[in-house]
């Protein structure tokens, strides 16, 4: 598991080990050694190091959670030919489709060669493009949207918990807060990764959306409020008027209205958990750690907007 010590990687490791799968996490040398798994450290940008690690471990499957550089995917195609490769991508690969749910076929591979400098969104698109060109290489793609859960380093879910906790108005985009949002619980993504790694699944050259179904931003905030015995003081404003960091999940009206999970359900056997379960565990973490989303520092600007 490349990136096995990370947020999603930890959840995937635990799910694979629960299933009795021998699981070895791999990543940079500065990553922590997991207490629940073996760990291999190497620099994947150095292809000889990648090849030595693969020769040493001889894995049946590589689950890649830490890649957005197409050169790294191309190195894996060369170094792991004939073996199963599961690439964890992202819902950012989909184009702006103006508010309808994204299906896997909405991703369109890019033309030409990737530019030298790539941000995360473009990088994931180019990685999937590289895989789409590898007709002889057995790959599977898992596409989660925004992922939350206990110990989420992005702290995006904390942004909403903090605002519910303070009882003030919580600004949401009026165009989209009631439509399906692109969200997933980290445990569900780990579960989907384990399903995609299962050799009994006929998932070669297939991409799968995974996440909640029919869950809106409003439902998330109201679920948080119920669990905290607080009011959900929602204040819809035009998306363009949202202050920076006020609603880190958006949703942007131009982006997909959630993601269709029919293929993952029928072919992998994926089923999302109840939102209440995801929020309960996340809130338990928040109550102990009490983290603060960076955007909360501008809370005064939000309050001024609605005063």
N, C-alpha and C positions, 0 to 999 in steps of 0.2 A: 504494500500500500504506500504509494508515494503521497506524502502529506498525511500520513497516518496519525501523527501527533496533533493534528489541527482540530478545529471545531467539528466539522463533519467527519473527519477521519476517526476521531475518538468514538463517535457514535457508530460508525460503520465497523470499526474494530470490535466493539463490544457485541454488535449483532452477529458478526461472522463467528466470533468465538462462542457465542451462545449456541450457534448451530454446529459447533464442533469442528470448525474450520481452522486449521493451523494458519495463523495470521502473523505476518511480519511487517511492522511499520518501517518506512524509510523516509529520509528527508535530509535536510542540510545538517551539517555538523553542529550548528548552534541551536538546534531544536532540542527540547528536553527528552530524556529517555522515559518512555512510558512505563509505569509500574505494572501494567496489565498485559504487556506484549513484548516480544523481541523487537529490536530496533537496529536498522542498518543505516549508517551515515555515509553519504557521498554527494558529490556535486554533479547533478544530472546534466549540467551544461557542458561537462567534460565527457564526451561520448565514451572514451575508454573506461572511465570510472563506472558509467552506467552498465556497460557490457560486463565488466568484472563483477559488479554486484549481481546482475542477472545470472551469470555463470555460477557464482558462489551459492546463491539461494535456490536457483532453479525453480521458480514459481510456476504453477499451472496457470495462474491468472495474475495480471497486474491491474490493480485498481488505482487510477490516477486522479487524485483530488487537488493537485497543486500545480496545474499547468495552464498557462494562457499564452505560451510562446509556440508558434507553429514549428520552429526548429526542434523543440523538444519532442513534439509529436512525431516529426519525421525521423528523429533519432530512435524513438521507440519502434517505429515501423521497421527500421533497418535491423535493430538489435533484438527484437522479440518476434520475429517472423514466425508464423505458424501457431502462435499461442494467443490466448484470449486476452484482449485488452479492453478494459472498461474505463471510459473517459467521463469524468464528471464535468459537465459543461455548465450552462446557466441559461435562464430565460432571457438574458440580454441579447442572445443571438438572434432573436426575432426582430424583424423591422417594426417600425411604427405602423400599426394596423388599425388605429382609430377605434379602439374600444370594443373589439370582439375577442372572444377567447382564442388563444393561439393553439393551433394543432401542429404536430411535428412537421407536417409537410409545408408549413409556412416558412421554415428555414430554407434559404436559397444559398448554395455555395457561391463563394466569390470568384471572380475571374482574375487571371493574371497572377502576379507574385505579390506576397505581402510586403508592405513598406518596412523600412528598418526600425522605425519606432512605432510601437503599438500600445494603446491603453488596454485596460481589461476587457472592455466590450469588443473592440476590434480583434483583440488577441483570441478570445474564445471563438469568434466567427471564423478566423483563419485556421485555428486548430481543427474545427469541424470540417472546414474546407479540405484541409490536408487529409483527414480521414476519408472523406467522400471520394477522394482520388485514389485511395489505396484499395483497389478492388479485390486483391488477393489476401489482404490482411484482416483477420477476424476481430472486428471492433464492435463495441456497444457503447452508446452514449446515454447518460442520465442527465436530464435537464431540470434541475430545481430552480424555482424562483427565489425571492428573498427568503432566507432561512433564519428562524429565530429559535431560541431555547436557552436553557441555563448555560451561563458562561459565554454568551454570544459577544465576541470581541467588538463587533460593530456598534453595539449598544442601541441599535435602532428601536428594539422593542422597549427598552428602558425609557426612551423619549416619551412614549405614550403612557407608561406606568407612572412616570414622574408627574405628568400633567393631570392624570386622574387623581393622583395622591394629593396634589396641592389644591384641588377642587375648583380651579379657575377654568375659564373657557379653553377648550381644546380645538384649535383650528384644524379643519379638514377641507380638502378640495370639494366644493359643492358639486362639481360635474361628475365625480367618480367615487365618493366615499361610500355609496350604497351599492355599487356594482362589485362583481367578484374581483378580489385583489389577488395578486401573485404572491402567495405566502406558503411556507412549508415549515413544519416542525423538524428540528434537526434529527430527532429519533426516527421520523418517517423517512428522511433522506438516507440515513444509515441503513434502514430496512430495505429501501429500494436498491441501494448499492449492493447489498447482500443478495437480493433476488437477481440482479443483473449478472452477478458473478457465478450464479448457480449453473453448472454445465448442463443441467437438464432443461434449461430454458433455451428455446430456439430464438436467440436474440441477435444473431449475426447481422451486422450492417443495419441495425435498427436504433432509433433514438426514442427516448421515453420521457415525457413530461411527468414530474412527480410533485405533489403538493396537495394543499387543501382543495376541496371542490365546493364551490358555492359560498365561500366565506368572504365577506366584505370587510373593509376597514372599519365600518360601523360595528359589525359583529365582533371584531377583535376588541375594540375599545369598550363596548358594552359588556363583553365578557370579562375584561379586566375590572371594570367598575363593579360588577356583581360580586366577583371574588374578593374585592377589597371593601365591599359594603360602602361604596362611594357613588355619588351621582356621575353619570356620563354626560358631562357638560359640553356637548358637541356644538361647534360654531362653524358652519359651512361658509367658506369664502371662495372666490374664484381662484383656480389653481395658480394663475399668474401672480396673484397677490399674496400667496403664502410666504411668510418670512423664511429665510434660510434655516433649515433644521427643525421647523415646526412640525412637519409631517414627513419623516424620512422615507416612509413607504409609498409616498405619493397618494394615490396613483396618478401618474401623468395621463391626461386624457388621450394623448396620442399613442400610448403604449397599449399592449393587449389587456383585455379585461379578464385576467386570470388565464389559466392554461387547461386545455382539455386533457384529461388523464385516462380516457377510454382505452387507449392502446396499452398503457402500463397495467391497467386493471385486467384486461383480457389476456394479455400475453405474458406478463410477469406475475400476475396475482397480487399486485399492489393494491392496498386499500388504506387511505389516510386515517389517522386517529381522530378521535373527537377533539374539537378545538378546546373544550373545557379541560381535558387532560393535559394538553400542551401548555395552556396558560397556568394551570395549577403548579406544574413543576417549575415553570419559568418564574412565577411569582415567589415560590419558595426560595429560589436562588436570589432573587432581587432583595427579598427581605433580609437576607444574611449579608450579601455583598454591598447592597445599596449603591450601585454604580450610577454615574450621571452621564447622560448623552451630551456631547459637546454643544449641540444646538440649544440645550436648556439654558446656557449662559445668556442667550438673547430673549429669554422669556419676557422681559419687560417690553420688548418691541411688539410681541404678540398681544400683550394686555393693552398696550396703547392703541393697537389697531381696532380693538373692539370696545374701547371705553367710550 
